[in-house]
Amino acid sequence: MMKKLFGILFLLLICVAGIGFYRGWFSVSTHSDESESHKIDVNLSVDTDKVKADAATVKEKASELTGDAKDEASKLGDQAKDKLQPNQ
């Protein structure tokens, strides 16, 4: 049971990292010092502004979709009520 949980968490982490690099949330840069040729600095940067902008876009799209779904469900419910009620 624990192996499956760790496997799922690891897979989720890999997916988030892949999406993050694709969307530009993360970037990796290297720098080597000319005087010391055996040292290389590796930096991982996180662009929090891009993450927040993408999160806001997702929230906006989700609210649009759920609003549209609620409207359609309401219309279908009204149509079903009209068909079930006897004609007056």
Secondary structure, DSSP 4 states (H G I P E B T S, - for coil): -HHHHHHHHHHHHHHHHHHHHHHTSEEEEEEE-SS-TT-EEEEEEE-HHHHHHHHHHHHHHHHHHHHHHHHHHHHHHHHHHHHHSPP-
